[in-house]
Amino acid sequence: MKFPLLIVVLLISLSALGQITERQAYWKTIVDKDAKELGMTTLDLAGQVKTYRIWYNSMQVVELVQFNDSTFDGHIVNYVTKNSGTRKKPKEETLIHKTKISPLTVRNLIYTLHSANIETLPDSDEIEGYPQGFDGRNYVFEIGSKGNYRIYSYWEPENEQYQNGSLAEIVNVRKILRTLQTELSLAKLFSGFIERLPKGSYTYGITNMVKL
């Protein structure tokens, strides 16, 4: 972590509010830091009618926004950290590629994700026996509306080795992720972003990459 002391302080202050758990507070510090670097407002301060953000491993985020009954907006943001400088004086730069989602697609996605209970799914910590980890695929879901905010996460929800595919929560999370992948071609967009990067050393998620 860049700022371990800051994260510890935020963990204590956020969990002390009694509104989110310590694990949720941990993820909130991560996504708030990423949001700031990406030029996005932290979702608990947003004033839209409804906003969904789905974060994947500090490398990609989908944002779906409803401003009113007829106005929608959304983006896919792919991002990596470019590492340069020296060992004694390292430098980091966040490289970003943003893709706009059409308002009609945003409206349809919000409807579909709402029907999959994205707004009411429990945090995976609340599911008895749910395995947790930090390597692999982590998805963080943020739900914001006027006066309300939720954040929750699921580790490796698509992995048959770890998860019970018949569990209602897993069924819904998989539906959400499958819908986003099908409608937005997320993997293809990220792969294209990586391919266009210039030569250099990069970090994204838990991956370190040197492009020659």
PETA-V704967 format. One record per residue. RES is the residue in one small letter. PHI is phi in radians with two decimals (NA if undefined). Layout:
res->RES phi->PHI
res->RES phi->PHI
This chain:
res->m phi->NA
res->k phi->-1.28
res->f phi->-2.25
res->p phi->-1.07
res->l phi->-1.13
res->l phi->-1.07
res->i phi->-1.11
res->v phi->-1.07
res->v phi->-1.07
res->l phi->-1.16
res->l phi->-1.02
res->i phi->-1.15
res->s phi->-1.21
res->l phi->-1.22
res->s phi->-1.21
res->a phi->-1.16
res->l phi->-1.21
res->g phi->1.36
res->q phi->-1.66
res->i phi->-2.34
res->t phi->-1.37
res->e phi->-1.09
res->r phi->-1.16
res->q phi->-1.13
res->a phi->-1.10
res->y phi->-1.05
res->w phi->-1.16
res->k phi->-1.14
res->t phi->-1.09
res->i phi->-1.18
res->v phi->-1.25
res->d phi->-1.15
res->k phi->-1.12
res->d phi->-1.11
res->a phi->-1.02
res->k phi->-1.09
res->e phi->-1.17
res->l phi->-1.59
res->g phi->1.32
res->m phi->-1.84
res->t phi->-1.27
res->t phi->-1.09
res->l phi->-1.21
res->d phi->-1.25
res->l phi->-1.82
res->a phi->-1.27
res->g phi->-2.01
res->q phi->-1.24
res->v phi->-1.03
res->k phi->-2.77
res->t phi->-2.42
res->y phi->-1.97
res->r phi->-2.20
res->i phi->-2.12
res->w phi->-1.76
res->y phi->-2.20
res->n phi->0.88
res->s phi->0.85
res->m phi->-2.58
res->q phi->-2.72
res->v phi->-2.42
res->v phi->-1.89
res->e phi->-2.10
res->l phi->-2.14
res->v phi->-2.20
res->q phi->-1.99
res->f phi->-1.53
res->n phi->-2.76
res->d phi->-1.13
res->s phi->-2.21
res->t phi->-2.07
res->f phi->-2.34
res->d phi->-2.66
res->g phi->-2.96
res->h phi->-2.56
res->i phi->-1.95
res->v phi->-2.07
res->n phi->-1.75
res->y phi->-2.66
res->v phi->-2.43
res->t phi->-1.81
res->k phi->-1.61
res->n phi->-1.79
res->s phi->-2.58
res->g phi->1.40
res->t phi->-2.04
res->r phi->-1.09
res->k phi->-1.36
res->k phi->-2.25
res->p phi->-1.23
res->k phi->-2.17
res->e phi->-2.24
res->e phi->-2.40
res->t phi->-1.53
res->l phi->-1.77
res->i phi->-2.26
res->h phi->-2.32
res->k phi->-1.92
res->t phi->-2.07
res->k phi->-1.35
res->i phi->-1.83
res->s phi->-1.11
res->p phi->-0.97
res->l phi->-1.12
res->t phi->-1.13
res->v phi->-1.04
res->r phi->-1.02
res->n phi->-1.16
res->l phi->-1.16
res->i phi->-1.04
res->y phi->-1.10
res->t phi->-1.15
res->l phi->-1.19
res->h phi->-1.10
res->s phi->-1.19
res->a phi->-1.59
res->n phi->1.19
res->i phi->-1.04
res->e phi->-1.41
res->t phi->-2.11
res->l phi->-1.00
res->p phi->-1.31
res->d phi->-1.15
res->s phi->-1.05
res->d phi->-1.07
res->e phi->-1.50
res->i phi->-1.66
res->e phi->-1.05
res->g phi->1.39
res->y phi->-1.25
res->p phi->-1.27
res->q phi->-2.20
res->g phi->-2.80
res->f phi->-2.05
res->d phi->-1.52
res->g phi->1.50
res->r phi->-1.62
res->n phi->-2.02
res->y phi->-2.03
res->v phi->-2.03
res->f phi->-1.94
res->e phi->-2.03
res->i phi->-2.15
res->g phi->-2.23
res->s phi->-2.66
res->k phi->-1.03
res->g phi->1.48
res->n phi->-2.33
res->y phi->-2.64
res->r phi->-2.37
res->i phi->-2.46
res->y phi->-2.68
res->s phi->-2.42
res->y phi->-2.38
res->w phi->-1.71
res->e phi->0.83
res->p phi->-1.18
res->e phi->-1.61
res->n phi->-1.50
res->e phi->-1.17
res->q phi->-1.18
res->y phi->-1.77
res->q phi->-1.95
res->n phi->-1.55
res->g phi->-1.15
res->s phi->-1.60
res->l phi->-1.15
res->a phi->-1.00
res->e phi->-1.13
res->i phi->-1.18
res->v phi->-0.99
res->n phi->-1.23
res->v phi->-1.08
res->r phi->-1.11
res->k phi->-1.10
res->i phi->-1.06
res->l phi->-1.16
res->r phi->-1.13
res->t phi->-1.08
res->l phi->-1.11
res->q phi->-1.15
res->t phi->-1.19
res->e phi->-1.36
res->l phi->-2.00
res->s phi->0.90
res->l phi->-1.08
res->a phi->-1.09
res->k phi->-1.13
res->l phi->-1.11
res->f phi->-1.20
res->s phi->-1.05
res->g phi->-1.12
res->f phi->-1.08
res->i phi->-1.10
res->e phi->-1.11
res->r phi->-1.50
res->l phi->-1.16
res->p phi->-1.24
res->k phi->-1.03
res->g phi->2.73
res->s phi->-1.85
res->y phi->-2.35
res->t phi->-2.28
res->y phi->-2.64
res->g phi->1.04
res->i phi->-1.84
res->t phi->-1.81
res->n phi->-1.91
res->m phi->-2.36
res->v phi->-2.00
res->k phi->-1.78
res->l phi->-1.68
